[in-house]
Each structure stands twice: as C-alpha cells, then as structure tokens.
C-alpha cells in the first residue's frame, strides 16, 4: 500500500514518513541529512527500508527523491543542518513552505 502511494505521487508532490506511516506536523522544520535518487519501484522500496520507513519522499521529472529526514524545532537549526548536509531547502511545517539553504 505505501509503495503504491509513493509510486502514484504526481509532479512536485511528496510526503513525509515516520515508521512507514505518512505524517504531518503543525510546527517545526523538516530537514534531511542524506538521501538517494530512485527511478524504479524496487529502488524506492529499498531506499525507504534503508531509512527504516522514516524519510521524506518527493517526485520530480521521473525521479523519486528519498531522504533521511527528521523534524527540528527551529529554523536556525534546520538551516545549519541543511547547509552542512548540502540540502537545497528545508520545509516549514506550519505553512508547508520551503526555505532555501
């Protein structure tokens, strides 16, 4: 079921998983420290398993991006981690906006 949900993401769509369940938060920031690009369902399944079902997933131009991601409380902390880990952006949960690192 989860793999079907991931594989059916549309262009620029995504979701956040915690222990294999889709999750959203009202506050805080989501940031990733590493990730992989996937082009097949098998690669997606392997990547989600690699991160124990706790990851961010998004789809763009035929590629699923699977990141080991986690929530932090402050923008400052999220941006520090994001920059250190060469991330493009971090997610602000309260309004689902991106802030570029």
BELDARA-V778922 format. One line per field, one symbol per residue. ss: DSSP state (h for helix, s for strand, l for the rest). psi: psi as a letter, one per 20 degrees, with the letter a starting at -180 (. if undefined). burial: + if it has 16 or more other C-alpha atoms within 10 Angstrom, else -. A space follows every 10 residues. Layout:
ss->???
psi->???
burial->???
This chain:
ss->lhhhhhhlll lllsssssll ssllllllss ssssssssll hhhhhhhhhh llllssssss llssssssss ssllhhhhhh hhhhllllss ssllllssss l
psi->gghgggijqr pkqarpqolj ppqqqhraqp qqirrqpqir hggggggghh jkjnrqpqpp ljpppoqoqr prhqgggghg ggghjlqgrq pohhjkqqpp .
burial->-----++-+- ---+++++-+ -------+++ ++--+-++-- ---++-++-- +-+++++++- ---+++++++ ++--+--++- ++----+-++ +++------- -
